Amino acid sequence: MSQWGSSKARRVLAALLHIGWTIKRQRGTSHRILARDGWPDVVFAFHDSEEIGPKMLARIAKHTGLGPEDL
């Protein structure tokens, strides 16, 4: 069973920035390239008000080190 619920993209991005990710580049309103030392760059392609479901949150967590406690 997944420990992830769903969350707004705005909240997920804020949590990523809080754990050390930075916005390296942004194109338009949804596509952002995030960077963090020791990690490969990650594309965050969600509008702020978009709801991100548990499966996508788990995938984001796998690539970024984000944990449920960070939200």
All heavy atoms as TSV, in Angstrom:
chain	resi	resn	atom	element	x	y	z
A	1	MET	N	N	0.842	-1.185	0.000
A	1	MET	CA	C	0.000	0.000	0.000
A	1	MET	C	C	0.880	1.239	0.000
A	1	MET	O	O	1.852	1.335	0.736
A	1	MET	CB	C	-0.890	-0.050	1.247
A	1	MET	CG	C	-1.893	1.061	1.329
A	1	MET	SD	S	-3.278	0.681	0.264
A	1	MET	CE	C	-4.209	2.162	0.449
A	2	SER	N	N	0.543	2.191	-0.813
A	2	SER	CA	C	1.326	3.415	-0.916
A	2	SER	C	C	1.116	4.306	0.303
A	2	SER	O	O	0.024	4.426	0.834
A	2	SER	CB	C	0.914	4.181	-2.178
A	2	SER	OG	O	1.596	5.402	-2.239
A	3	GLN	N	N	2.190	4.938	0.741
A	3	GLN	CA	C	2.091	5.872	1.862
A	3	GLN	C	C	1.809	7.282	1.371
A	3	GLN	O	O	1.722	8.209	2.154
A	3	GLN	CB	C	3.380	5.834	2.667
A	3	GLN	CG	C	4.606	6.129	1.841
A	3	GLN	CD	C	5.879	5.711	2.560
A	3	GLN	OE1	O	5.837	5.306	3.698
A	3	GLN	NE2	N	6.990	5.822	1.889
A	4	TRP	N	N	1.657	7.426	0.078
A	4	TRP	CA	C	1.424	8.736	-0.529
A	4	TRP	C	C	-0.057	8.968	-0.747
A	4	TRP	O	O	-0.765	8.100	-1.232
A	4	TRP	CB	C	2.140	8.822	-1.879
A	4	TRP	CG	C	3.619	8.777	-1.761
A	4	TRP	CD1	C	4.410	7.684	-1.927
A	4	TRP	CD2	C	4.496	9.858	-1.459
A	4	TRP	NE1	N	5.713	8.026	-1.721
A	4	TRP	CE2	C	5.799	9.351	-1.442
A	4	TRP	CE3	C	4.285	11.201	-1.179
A	4	TRP	CZ2	C	6.896	10.146	-1.165
A	4	TRP	CZ3	C	5.380	11.994	-0.910
A	4	TRP	CH2	C	6.669	11.464	-0.903
A	5	GLY	N	N	-0.516	10.164	-0.439
A	5	GLY	CA	C	-1.858	10.595	-0.820
A	5	GLY	C	C	-1.702	11.418	-2.085
A	5	GLY	O	O	-0.768	11.223	-2.840
A	6	SER	N	N	-2.571	12.357	-2.304
A	6	SER	CA	C	-2.378	13.264	-3.418
A	6	SER	C	C	-2.087	14.653	-2.854
A	6	SER	O	O	-2.392	14.942	-1.698
A	6	SER	CB	C	-3.595	13.284	-4.330
A	6	SER	OG	O	-4.730	13.701	-3.624
A	7	SER	N	N	-1.479	15.482	-3.675
A	7	SER	CA	C	-1.093	16.807	-3.211
A	7	SER	C	C	-1.031	17.767	-4.395
A	7	SER	O	O	-0.815	17.343	-5.527
A	7	SER	CB	C	0.276	16.709	-2.530
A	7	SER	OG	O	0.561	17.894	-1.834
A	8	LYS	N	N	-1.229	19.033	-4.124
A	8	LYS	CA	C	-1.138	20.048	-5.174
A	8	LYS	C	C	0.322	20.206	-5.594
A	8	LYS	O	O	1.243	20.115	-4.768
A	8	LYS	CB	C	-1.645	21.402	-4.672
A	8	LYS	CG	C	-3.123	21.432	-4.382
A	8	LYS	CD	C	-3.917	21.580	-5.645
A	8	LYS	CE	C	-5.391	21.760	-5.300
A	8	LYS	NZ	N	-6.220	21.700	-6.469
A	9	ALA	N	N	0.543	20.455	-6.866
A	9	ALA	CA	C	1.892	20.615	-7.408
A	9	ALA	C	C	2.636	21.754	-6.712
A	9	ALA	O	O	3.839	21.657	-6.473
A	9	ALA	CB	C	1.831	20.855	-8.913
A	10	ARG	N	N	1.935	22.810	-6.363
A	10	ARG	CA	C	2.549	23.957	-5.677
A	10	ARG	C	C	3.201	23.504	-4.369
A	10	ARG	O	O	4.303	23.899	-4.030
A	10	ARG	CB	C	1.467	25.016	-5.410
A	10	ARG	CG	C	1.876	26.186	-4.591
A	10	ARG	CD	C	0.701	27.143	-4.272
A	10	ARG	NE	N	-0.216	27.421	-5.378
A	10	ARG	CZ	C	-1.439	26.884	-5.509
A	10	ARG	NH1	N	-1.906	26.042	-4.616
A	10	ARG	NH2	N	-2.203	27.207	-6.523
A	11	ARG	N	N	2.498	22.641	-3.641
A	11	ARG	CA	C	2.992	22.143	-2.355
A	11	ARG	C	C	4.192	21.196	-2.553
A	11	ARG	O	O	5.145	21.216	-1.783
A	11	ARG	CB	C	1.857	21.421	-1.643
A	11	ARG	CG	C	2.191	20.992	-0.254
A	11	ARG	CD	C	0.964	20.469	0.450
A	11	ARG	NE	N	1.325	19.951	1.757
A	11	ARG	CZ	C	0.552	19.207	2.500
A	11	ARG	NH1	N	-0.657	18.912	2.083
A	11	ARG	NH2	N	0.950	18.767	3.661
A	12	VAL	N	N	4.123	20.356	-3.588
A	12	VAL	CA	C	5.215	19.430	-3.874
A	12	VAL	C	C	6.470	20.209	-4.271
A	12	VAL	O	O	7.568	19.923	-3.781
A	12	VAL	CB	C	4.817	18.428	-4.984
A	12	VAL	CG1	C	5.988	17.532	-5.361
A	12	VAL	CG2	C	3.621	17.595	-4.542
A	13	LEU	N	N	6.315	21.211	-5.120
A	13	LEU	CA	C	7.459	22.030	-5.527
A	13	LEU	C	C	8.065	22.741	-4.323
A	13	LEU	O	O	9.291	22.774	-4.160
A	13	LEU	CB	C	7.049	23.044	-6.597
A	13	LEU	CG	C	8.168	23.956	-7.101
A	13	LEU	CD1	C	9.295	23.146	-7.736
A	13	LEU	CD2	C	7.618	24.975	-8.095
A	14	ALA	N	N	7.236	23.285	-3.446
A	14	ALA	CA	C	7.735	23.960	-2.243
A	14	ALA	C	C	8.530	22.984	-1.374
A	14	ALA	O	O	9.581	23.336	-0.832
A	14	ALA	CB	C	6.580	24.557	-1.456
A	15	ALA	N	N	8.049	21.751	-1.253
A	15	ALA	CA	C	8.749	20.736	-0.460
A	15	ALA	C	C	10.093	20.390	-1.096
A	15	ALA	O	O	11.101	20.229	-0.398
A	15	ALA	CB	C	7.884	19.486	-0.320
A	16	LEU	N	N	10.127	20.292	-2.430
A	16	LEU	CA	C	11.387	19.997	-3.126
A	16	LEU	C	C	12.399	21.123	-2.916
A	16	LEU	O	O	13.577	20.869	-2.658
A	16	LEU	CB	C	11.136	19.772	-4.621
A	16	LEU	CG	C	10.414	18.474	-4.973
A	16	LEU	CD1	C	10.010	18.480	-6.440
A	16	LEU	CD2	C	11.278	17.267	-4.653
A	17	LEU	N	N	11.938	22.352	-3.008
A	17	LEU	CA	C	12.829	23.495	-2.790
A	17	LEU	C	C	13.331	23.503	-1.345
A	17	LEU	O	O	14.492	23.827	-1.088
A	17	LEU	CB	C	12.114	24.805	-3.134
A	17	LEU	CG	C	11.711	24.976	-4.601
A	17	LEU	CD1	C	10.894	26.245	-4.783
A	17	LEU	CD2	C	12.909	24.957	-5.532
A	18	HIS	N	N	12.476	23.098	-0.420
A	18	HIS	CA	C	12.836	23.066	1.000
A	18	HIS	C	C	13.930	22.029	1.292
A	18	HIS	O	O	14.761	22.235	2.175
A	18	HIS	CB	C	11.598	22.787	1.851
A	18	HIS	CG	C	11.848	22.817	3.316
A	18	HIS	ND1	N	12.075	23.987	4.011
A	18	HIS	CD2	C	11.945	21.818	4.225
A	18	HIS	CE1	C	12.293	23.693	5.284
A	18	HIS	NE2	N	12.213	22.381	5.435
A	19	ILE	N	N	13.934	20.903	0.566
A	19	ILE	CA	C	14.945	19.871	0.819
A	19	ILE	C	C	16.211	20.060	-0.014
A	19	ILE	O	O	17.078	19.202	-0.015
A	19	ILE	CB	C	14.384	18.429	0.634
A	19	ILE	CG1	C	13.964	18.167	-0.802
A	19	ILE	CG2	C	13.265	18.159	1.615
A	19	ILE	CD1	C	13.676	16.696	-1.097
A	20	GLY	N	N	16.307	21.192	-0.709
A	20	GLY	CA	C	17.573	21.507	-1.372
A	20	GLY	C	C	17.575	21.589	-2.882
A	20	GLY	O	O	18.601	21.882	-3.487
A	21	TRP	N	N	16.458	21.330	-3.517
A	21	TRP	CA	C	16.382	21.465	-4.970
A	21	TRP	C	C	16.259	22.945	-5.322
A	21	TRP	O	O	15.682	23.724	-4.570
A	21	TRP	CB	C	15.188	20.682	-5.524
A	21	TRP	CG	C	15.420	19.203	-5.465
A	21	TRP	CD1	C	15.123	18.382	-4.414
A	21	TRP	CD2	C	16.018	18.387	-6.462
A	21	TRP	NE1	N	15.503	17.095	-4.717
A	21	TRP	CE2	C	16.056	17.072	-5.960
A	21	TRP	CE3	C	16.524	18.633	-7.732
A	21	TRP	CZ2	C	16.584	16.011	-6.690
A	21	TRP	CZ3	C	17.045	17.580	-8.460
A	21	TRP	CH2	C	17.083	16.280	-7.942
A	22	THR	N	N	16.788	23.317	-6.473
A	22	THR	CA	C	16.659	24.689	-6.967
A	22	THR	C	C	16.108	24.640	-8.390
A	22	THR	O	O	16.271	23.646	-9.093
A	22	THR	CB	C	18.013	25.424	-6.984
A	22	THR	OG1	O	18.934	24.697	-7.793
A	22	THR	CG2	C	18.566	25.580	-5.577
A	23	ILE	N	N	15.464	25.728	-8.792
A	23	ILE	CA	C	14.958	25.813	-10.165
A	23	ILE	C	C	16.121	26.290	-11.036
A	23	ILE	O	O	16.589	27.414	-10.908
A	23	ILE	CB	C	13.756	26.766	-10.265
A	23	ILE	CG1	C	12.596	26.228	-9.430
A	23	ILE	CG2	C	13.334	26.935	-11.729
A	23	ILE	CD1	C	11.393	27.143	-9.344
A	24	LYS	N	N	16.587	25.391	-11.883
A	24	LYS	CA	C	17.723	25.681	-12.757
A	24	LYS	C	C	17.252	26.469	-13.985
A	24	LYS	O	O	17.932	27.369	-14.452
A	24	LYS	CB	C	18.350	24.344	-13.189
A	24	LYS	CG	C	19.554	24.447	-14.076
A	24	LYS	CD	C	20.081	23.042	-14.340
A	24	LYS	CE	C	21.315	23.041	-15.197
A	24	LYS	NZ	N	21.772	21.654	-15.427
A	25	ARG	N	N	16.080	26.088	-14.489
A	25	ARG	CA	C	15.545	26.720	-15.692
A	25	ARG	C	C	14.043	26.539	-15.694
A	25	ARG	O	O	13.526	25.553	-15.201
A	25	ARG	CB	C	16.170	26.017	-16.906
A	25	ARG	CG	C	16.038	26.726	-18.194
A	25	ARG	CD	C	16.969	26.142	-19.273
A	25	ARG	NE	N	16.639	24.767	-19.623
A	25	ARG	CZ	C	17.442	23.714	-19.405
A	25	ARG	NH1	N	18.601	23.872	-18.822
A	25	ARG	NH2	N	17.074	22.504	-19.759
A	26	GLN	N	N	13.330	27.507	-16.234
A	26	GLN	CA	C	11.870	27.402	-16.312
A	26	GLN	C	C	11.426	27.820	-17.704
A	26	GLN	O	O	11.904	28.800	-18.252
A	26	GLN	CB	C	11.213	28.293	-15.261
A	26	GLN	CG	C	9.716	28.199	-15.267
A	26	GLN	CD	C	9.071	28.829	-14.040
A	26	GLN	OE1	O	9.751	29.169	-13.095
A	26	GLN	NE2	N	7.772	28.990	-14.077
A	27	ARG	N	N	10.498	27.061	-18.247
A	27	ARG	CA	C	9.950	27.390	-19.561
A	27	ARG	C	C	8.432	27.451	-19.424
A	27	ARG	O	O	7.792	26.450	-19.118
A	27	ARG	CB	C	10.353	26.333	-20.583
A	27	ARG	CG	C	9.838	26.651	-21.957
A	27	ARG	CD	C	10.450	25.737	-22.994
A	27	ARG	NE	N	9.999	26.187	-24.289
A	27	ARG	CZ	C	10.808	26.501	-25.270
A	27	ARG	NH1	N	12.091	26.395	-25.109
A	27	ARG	NH2	N	10.317	26.899	-26.412
A	28	GLY	N	N	7.885	28.629	-19.626
A	28	GLY	CA	C	6.441	28.789	-19.500
A	28	GLY	C	C	6.008	28.706	-18.053
A	28	GLY	O	O	6.757	29.036	-17.146
A	29	THR	N	N	4.786	28.215	-17.851
A	29	THR	CA	C	4.246	28.186	-16.495
A	29	THR	C	C	4.346	26.822	-15.834
A	29	THR	O	O	4.133	26.712	-14.630
A	29	THR	CB	C	2.764	28.607	-16.511
A	29	THR	OG1	O	2.048	27.714	-17.377
A	29	THR	CG2	C	2.607	30.024	-16.986
A	30	SER	N	N	4.663	25.774	-16.599
A	30	SER	CA	C	4.633	24.459	-15.969
A	30	SER	C	C	5.967	23.712	-15.995
A	30	SER	O	O	6.255	22.968	-15.075
A	30	SER	CB	C	3.558	23.581	-16.609
A	30	SER	OG	O	3.871	23.324	-17.953
A	31	HIS	N	N	6.768	23.859	-17.018
A	31	HIS	CA	C	7.999	23.077	-17.126
A	31	HIS	C	C	9.153	23.753	-16.406
A	31	HIS	O	O	9.576	24.843	-16.776
A	31	HIS	CB	C	8.359	22.840	-18.594
A	31	HIS	CG	C	7.544	21.779	-19.235
A	31	HIS	ND1	N	6.197	21.928	-19.459
A	31	HIS	CD2	C	7.855	20.540	-19.656
A	31	HIS	CE1	C	5.729	20.827	-20.021
A	31	HIS	NE2	N	6.723	19.966	-20.143
A	32	ARG	N	N	9.640	23.073	-15.377
A	32	ARG	CA	C	10.791	23.570	-14.623
A	32	ARG	C	C	11.832	22.470	-14.565
A	32	ARG	O	O	11.500	21.305	-14.359
A	32	ARG	CB	C	10.387	23.945	-13.196
A	32	ARG	CG	C	9.353	25.044	-13.108
A	32	ARG	CD	C	8.872	25.200	-11.668
A	32	ARG	NE	N	7.868	26.236	-11.537
A	32	ARG	CZ	C	6.564	25.995	-11.440
A	32	ARG	NH1	N	6.110	24.773	-11.473
A	32	ARG	NH2	N	5.714	26.995	-11.308
A	33	ILE	N	N	13.092	22.829	-14.739
A	33	ILE	CA	C	14.200	21.896	-14.565
A	33	ILE	C	C	14.750	22.155	-13.172
A	33	ILE	O	O	15.150	23.280	-12.857
A	33	ILE	CB	C	15.312	22.116	-15.612
A	33	ILE	CG1	C	14.745	22.130	-17.040
A	33	ILE	CG2	C	16.404	21.062	-15.453
A	33	ILE	CD1	C	14.098	20.862	-17.479
A	34	LEU	N	N	14.752	21.124	-12.329
A	34	LEU	CA	C	15.245	21.255	-10.965
A	34	LEU	C	C	16.629	20.626	-10.858
A	34	LEU	O	O	16.902	19.603	-11.488
A	34	LEU	CB	C	14.289	20.567	-9.985
A	34	LEU	CG	C	12.835	21.032	-10.013
A	34	LEU	CD1	C	12.012	20.232	-9.011
A	34	LEU	CD2	C	12.727	22.510	-9.714
A	35	ALA	N	N	17.479	21.237	-10.055
A	35	ALA	CA	C	18.840	20.732	-9.873
A	35	ALA	C	C	19.156	20.638	-8.390
A	35	ALA	O	O	18.661	21.426	-7.578
A	35	ALA	CB	C	19.833	21.676	-10.555
A	36	ARG	N	N	19.995	19.651	-8.060
A	36	ARG	CA	C	20.481	19.487	-6.683
A	36	ARG	C	C	21.814	18.758	-6.758
A	36	ARG	O	O	21.961	17.798	-7.526
A	36	ARG	CB	C	19.474	18.667	-5.879
A	36	ARG	CG	C	19.856	18.489	-4.417
A	36	ARG	CD	C	18.790	17.701	-3.687
A	36	ARG	NE	N	19.160	17.466	-2.306
A	36	ARG	CZ	C	18.485	16.682	-1.486
A	36	ARG	NH1	N	17.384	16.070	-1.905
A	36	ARG	NH2	N	18.872	16.503	-0.245
A	37	ASP	N	N	22.785	19.211	-5.986
A	37	ASP	CA	C	24.100	18.567	-5.985
A	37	ASP	C	C	23.961	17.087	-5.645
A	37	ASP	O	O	23.249	16.714	-4.714
A	37	ASP	CB	C	25.029	19.232	-4.956
A	37	ASP	CG	C	25.516	20.604	-5.409
A	37	ASP	OD1	O	25.440	20.896	-6.616
A	37	ASP	OD2	O	25.964	21.372	-4.549
A	38	GLY	N	N	24.657	16.262	-6.427
A	38	GLY	CA	C	24.648	14.820	-6.185
A	38	GLY	C	C	23.480	14.083	-6.806
A	38	GLY	O	O	23.374	12.870	-6.675
A	39	TRP	N	N	22.582	14.788	-7.477
A	39	TRP	CA	C	21.405	14.187	-8.114
A	39	TRP	C	C	21.348	14.614	-9.573
A	39	TRP	O	O	21.739	15.734	-9.906
A	39	TRP	CB	C	20.120	14.663	-7.440
A	39	TRP	CG	C	19.950	14.223	-6.027
A	39	TRP	CD1	C	20.525	14.763	-4.921
A	39	TRP	CD2	C	19.132	13.155	-5.555
A	39	TRP	NE1	N	20.115	14.106	-3.796
A	39	TRP	CE2	C	19.256	13.117	-4.157
A	39	TRP	CE3	C	18.298	12.238	-6.190
A	39	TRP	CZ2	C	18.589	12.179	-3.379
A	39	TRP	CZ3	C	17.620	11.315	-5.405
A	39	TRP	CH2	C	17.767	11.278	-4.021
A	40	PRO	N	N	20.835	13.749	-10.456
A	40	PRO	CA	C	20.614	14.210	-11.837
A	40	PRO	C	C	19.464	15.223	-11.870
A	40	PRO	O	O	18.582	15.188	-11.006
A	40	PRO	CB	C	20.238	12.934	-12.595
A	40	PRO	CG	C	19.964	11.898	-11.581
A	40	PRO	CD	C	20.534	12.351	-10.261
A	41	ASP	N	N	19.495	16.120	-12.847
A	41	ASP	CA	C	18.423	17.101	-12.994
A	41	ASP	C	C	17.081	16.397	-13.197
A	41	ASP	O	O	17.021	15.303	-13.758
A	41	ASP	CB	C	18.691	18.026	-14.185
A	41	ASP	CG	C	19.836	18.985	-13.919
A	41	ASP	OD1	O	20.373	18.996	-12.793
A	41	ASP	OD2	O	20.201	19.721	-14.850
A	42	VAL	N	N	16.018	17.042	-12.736
A	42	VAL	CA	C	14.666	16.486	-12.814
A	42	VAL	C	C	13.758	17.507	-13.487
A	42	VAL	O	O	13.835	18.694	-13.192
A	42	VAL	CB	C	14.137	16.178	-11.383
A	42	VAL	CG1	C	12.674	15.810	-11.406
A	42	VAL	CG2	C	14.958	15.093	-10.732
A	43	VAL	N	N	12.902	17.033	-14.387
A	43	VAL	CA	C	11.899	17.902	-15.009
A	43	VAL	C	C	10.640	17.847	-14.155
A	43	VAL	O	O	10.116	16.772	-13.874
A	43	VAL	CB	C	11.571	17.445	-16.448
A	43	VAL	CG1	C	10.464	18.308	-17.041
A	43	VAL	CG2	C	12.805	17.487	-17.317
A	44	PHE	N	N	10.174	19.005	-13.721
A	44	PHE	CA	C	8.934	19.115	-12.953
A	44	PHE	C	C	7.947	19.831	-13.858
A	44	PHE	O	O	8.037	21.038	-14.046
A	44	PHE	CB	C	9.188	19.904	-11.654
A	44	PHE	CG	C	8.042	19.870	-10.690
A	44	PHE	CD1	C	7.855	18.791	-9.847
A	44	PHE	CD2	C	7.139	20.926	-10.620
A	44	PHE	CE1	C	6.798	18.748	-8.941
A	44	PHE	CE2	C	6.082	20.902	-9.726
A	44	PHE	CZ	C	5.907	19.808	-8.889
A	45	ALA	N	N	7.026	19.067	-14.449
A	45	ALA	CA	C	6.142	19.612	-15.483
A	45	ALA	C	C	4.686	19.625	-15.049
A	45	ALA	O	O	3.842	18.941	-15.622
A	45	ALA	CB	C	6.306	18.811	-16.769
A	46	PHE	N	N	4.399	20.382	-13.998
A	46	PHE	CA	C	3.035	20.466	-13.477
A	46	PHE	C	C	2.673	21.927	-13.252
A	46	PHE	O	O	3.502	22.710	-12.809
A	46	PHE	CB	C	2.915	19.727	-12.139
A	46	PHE	CG	C	3.284	18.276	-12.211
A	46	PHE	CD1	C	4.551	17.852	-11.858
A	46	PHE	CD2	C	2.372	17.326	-12.644
A	46	PHE	CE1	C	4.908	16.517	-11.923
A	46	PHE	CE2	C	2.715	15.986	-12.709
A	46	PHE	CZ	C	3.987	15.587	-12.349
A	47	HIS	N	N	1.422	22.275	-13.529
A	47	HIS	CA	C	0.912	23.595	-13.175
A	47	HIS	C	C	0.691	23.623	-11.665
A	47	HIS	O	O	0.372	22.603	-11.056
A	47	HIS	CB	C	-0.403	23.890	-13.912
A	47	HIS	CG	C	-0.217	24.111	-15.367
A	47	HIS	ND1	N	0.236	25.305	-15.880
A	47	HIS	CD2	C	-0.393	23.297	-16.425
A	47	HIS	CE1	C	0.313	25.210	-17.191
A	47	HIS	NE2	N	-0.061	23.995	-17.548
A	48	ASP	N	N	0.841	24.790	-11.053
A	48	ASP	CA	C	0.755	24.918	-9.595
A	48	ASP	C	C	-0.518	24.344	-8.989
A	48	ASP	O	O	-0.491	23.738	-7.927
A	48	ASP	CB	C	0.891	26.385	-9.175
A	48	ASP	CG	C	2.317	26.883	-9.281
A	48	ASP	OD1	O	3.239	26.045	-9.426
A	48	ASP	OD2	O	2.500	28.105	-9.193
A	49	SER	N	N	-1.649	24.537	-9.640
A	49	SER	CA	C	-2.923	24.095	-9.063
A	49	SER	C	C	-3.260	22.647	-9.412
A	49	SER	O	O	-4.267	22.117	-8.954
A	49	SER	CB	C	-4.051	25.009	-9.524
A	49	SER	OG	O	-4.162	24.952	-10.926
A	50	GLU	N	N	-2.410	21.990	-10.184
A	50	GLU	CA	C	-2.661	20.612	-10.595
A	50	GLU	C	C	-2.495	19.656	-9.411
A	50	GLU	O	O	-1.593	19.805	-8.597
A	50	GLU	CB	C	-1.661	20.243	-11.701
A	50	GLU	CG	C	-1.978	19.006	-12.464
A	50	GLU	CD	C	-1.059	18.831	-13.664
A	50	GLU	OE1	O	-0.463	19.821	-14.130
A	50	GLU	OE2	O	-0.942	17.695	-14.116
A	51	GLU	N	N	-3.382	18.689	-9.330
A	51	GLU	CA	C	-3.331	17.670	-8.276
A	51	GLU	C	C	-2.426	16.529	-8.757
A	51	GLU	O	O	-2.604	16.022	-9.858
A	51	GLU	CB	C	-4.748	17.149	-8.003
A	51	GLU	CG	C	-4.884	16.338	-6.755
A	51	GLU	CD	C	-4.886	17.166	-5.479
A	51	GLU	OE1	O	-5.219	18.365	-5.524
A	51	GLU	OE2	O	-4.553	16.599	-4.433
A	52	ILE	N	N	-1.466	16.148	-7.940
A	52	ILE	CA	C	-0.563	15.045	-8.273
A	52	ILE	C	C	-0.971	13.846	-7.426
A	52	ILE	O	O	-1.026	13.930	-6.202
A	52	ILE	CB	C	0.907	15.425	-7.998
A	52	ILE	CG1	C	1.304	16.662	-8.815
A	52	ILE	CG2	C	1.827	14.255	-8.328
A	52	ILE	CD1	C	2.696	17.179	-8.522
A	53	GLY	N	N	-1.250	12.743	-8.088
A	53	GLY	CA	C	-1.727	11.539	-7.401
A	53	GLY	C	C	-0.611	10.741	-6.752
A	53	GLY	O	O	0.578	11.022	-6.939
A	54	PRO	N	N	-0.992	9.699	-6.006
A	54	PRO	CA	C	-0.022	8.912	-5.242
A	54	PRO	C	C	1.045	8.215	-6.090
A	54	PRO	O	O	2.207	8.163	-5.700
A	54	PRO	CB	C	-0.871	7.881	-4.503
A	54	PRO	CG	C	-2.275	8.133	-4.838
A	54	PRO	CD	C	-2.359	9.287	-5.772
A	55	LYS	N	N	0.667	7.689	-7.250
A	55	LYS	CA	C	1.658	6.998	-8.086
A	55	LYS	C	C	2.709	7.967	-8.609
A	55	LYS	O	O	3.899	7.673	-8.613
A	55	LYS	CB	C	0.976	6.276	-9.257
A	55	LYS	CG	C	0.278	5.016	-8.846
A	55	LYS	CD	C	-0.246	4.272	-10.052
A	55	LYS	CE	C	-0.935	2.994	-9.617
A	55	LYS	NZ	N	-1.425	2.223	-10.763
A	56	MET	N	N	2.272	9.134	-9.052
A	56	MET	CA	C	3.225	10.125	-9.560
A	56	MET	C	C	4.071	10.678	-8.420
A	56	MET	O	O	5.263	10.913	-8.587
A	56	MET	CB	C	2.490	11.245	-10.289
A	56	MET	CG	C	3.424	12.275	-10.920
A	56	MET	SD	S	4.670	11.590	-12.047
A	56	MET	CE	C	3.665	11.139	-13.433
A	57	LEU	N	N	3.491	10.871	-7.245
A	57	LEU	CA	C	4.267	11.334	-6.089
A	57	LEU	C	C	5.351	10.324	-5.730
A	57	LEU	O	O	6.481	10.702	-5.413
A	57	LEU	CB	C	3.354	11.580	-4.882
A	57	LEU	CG	C	2.610	12.900	-4.879
A	57	LEU	CD1	C	1.640	12.946	-3.703
A	57	LEU	CD2	C	3.560	14.072	-4.818
A	58	ALA	N	N	5.019	9.039	-5.792
A	58	ALA	CA	C	6.011	7.998	-5.503
A	58	ALA	C	C	7.139	8.039	-6.531
A	58	ALA	O	O	8.318	7.875	-6.188
A	58	ALA	CB	C	5.347	6.624	-5.479
A	59	ARG	N	N	6.794	8.281	-7.781
A	59	ARG	CA	C	7.808	8.374	-8.838
A	59	ARG	C	C	8.703	9.600	-8.626
A	59	ARG	O	O	9.923	9.522	-8.764
A	59	ARG	CB	C	7.123	8.448	-10.204
A	59	ARG	CG	C	8.101	8.477	-11.356
A	59	ARG	CD	C	7.392	8.540	-12.676
A	59	ARG	NE	N	6.757	7.250	-12.936
A	59	ARG	CZ	C	5.906	7.032	-13.926
A	59	ARG	NH1	N	5.559	8.017	-14.723
A	59	ARG	NH2	N	5.388	5.851	-14.109
A	60	ILE	N	N	8.091	10.730	-8.276
A	60	ILE	CA	C	8.862	11.948	-7.995
A	60	ILE	C	C	9.807	11.698	-6.818
A	60	ILE	O	O	10.973	12.068	-6.847
A	60	ILE	CB	C	7.917	13.138	-7.708
A	60	ILE	CG1	C	7.182	13.551	-8.990
A	60	ILE	CG2	C	8.689	14.318	-7.129
A	60	ILE	CD1	C	6.042	14.528	-8.769
A	61	ALA	N	N	9.285	11.031	-5.788
A	61	ALA	CA	C	10.090	10.738	-4.596
A	61	ALA	C	C	11.306	9.882	-4.932
A	61	ALA	O	O	12.408	10.117	-4.432
A	61	ALA	CB	C	9.227	10.040	-3.551
A	62	LYS	N	N	11.118	8.907	-5.789
A	62	LYS	CA	C	12.201	8.008	-6.172
A	62	LYS	C	C	13.346	8.772	-6.838
A	62	LYS	O	O	14.513	8.469	-6.629
A	62	LYS	CB	C	11.653	6.945	-7.123
A	62	LYS	CG	C	12.665	5.933	-7.586
A	62	LYS	CD	C	12.013	4.914	-8.497
A	62	LYS	CE	C	13.046	3.908	-8.993
A	62	LYS	NZ	N	12.442	2.964	-9.940
A	63	HIS	N	N	13.004	9.791	-7.612
A	63	HIS	CA	C	14.015	10.540	-8.363
A	63	HIS	C	C	14.552	11.753	-7.620
A	63	HIS	O	O	15.530	12.361	-8.057
A	63	HIS	CB	C	13.442	10.981	-9.714
A	63	HIS	CG	C	13.140	9.834	-10.627
A	63	HIS	ND1	N	14.115	9.115	-11.280
A	63	HIS	CD2	C	11.966	9.257	-10.963
A	63	HIS	CE1	C	13.557	8.143	-11.990
A	63	HIS	NE2	N	12.252	8.213	-11.812
A	64	THR	N	N	13.926	12.136	-6.506
A	64	THR	CA	C	14.329	13.379	-5.833
A	64	THR	C	C	14.695	13.221	-4.362
A	64	THR	O	O	15.236	14.148	-3.769
A	64	THR	CB	C	13.195	14.427	-5.909
A	64	THR	OG1	O	12.052	13.936	-5.206
A	64	THR	CG2	C	12.838	14.769	-7.348
A	65	GLY	N	N	14.351	12.084	-3.763
A	65	GLY	CA	C	14.615	11.916	-2.338
A	65	GLY	C	C	13.531	12.509	-1.458
A	65	GLY	O	O	13.675	12.575	-0.239
A	66	LEU	N	N	12.441	12.941	-2.054
A	66	LEU	CA	C	11.320	13.507	-1.298
A	66	LEU	C	C	10.635	12.406	-0.498
A	66	LEU	O	O	10.432	11.302	-1.002
A	66	LEU	CB	C	10.312	14.126	-2.272
A	66	LEU	CG	C	9.127	14.877	-1.670
A	66	LEU	CD1	C	9.602	16.173	-1.042
A	66	LEU	CD2	C	8.085	15.170	-2.741
A	67	GLY	N	N	10.294	12.699	0.739
A	67	GLY	CA	C	9.593	11.732	1.570
A	67	GLY	C	C	8.227	12.267	1.977
A	67	GLY	O	O	8.012	13.481	1.951
A	68	PRO	N	N	7.303	11.385	2.365
A	68	PRO	CA	C	5.980	11.830	2.788
A	68	PRO	C	C	6.047	12.851	3.929
A	68	PRO	O	O	5.213	13.743	4.016
A	68	PRO	CB	C	5.285	10.549	3.255
A	68	PRO	CG	C	6.045	9.445	2.636
A	68	PRO	CD	C	7.449	9.942	2.437
A	69	GLU	N	N	7.052	12.732	4.772
A	69	GLU	CA	C	7.203	13.672	5.890
A	69	GLU	C	C	7.605	15.069	5.412
A	69	GLU	O	O	7.440	16.039	6.146
A	69	GLU	CB	C	8.235	13.140	6.902
A	69	GLU	CG	C	9.666	13.101	6.392
A	69	GLU	CD	C	9.989	11.909	5.473
A	69	GLU	OE1	O	9.150	11.018	5.275
A	69	GLU	OE2	O	11.117	11.883	4.950
A	70	ASP	N	N	8.115	15.183	4.183
A	70	ASP	CA	C	8.519	16.493	3.647
A	70	ASP	C	C	7.323	17.321	3.202
A	70	ASP	O	O	7.424	18.542	3.084
A	70	ASP	CB	C	9.491	16.326	2.473
A	70	ASP	CG	C	10.787	15.659	2.904
A	70	ASP	OD1	O	11.302	16.026	3.984
A	70	ASP	OD2	O	11.266	14.767	2.187
A	71	LEU	N	N	6.205	16.663	2.925
A	71	LEU	CA	C	5.011	17.387	2.510
A	71	LEU	C	C	4.311	17.831	3.762
A	71	LEU	O	O	3.502	18.472	3.986
A	71	LEU	CB	C	4.104	16.510	1.655
A	71	LEU	CG	C	4.667	16.115	0.299
A	71	LEU	CD1	C	3.721	15.153	-0.394
A	71	LEU	CD2	C	4.861	17.342	-0.574
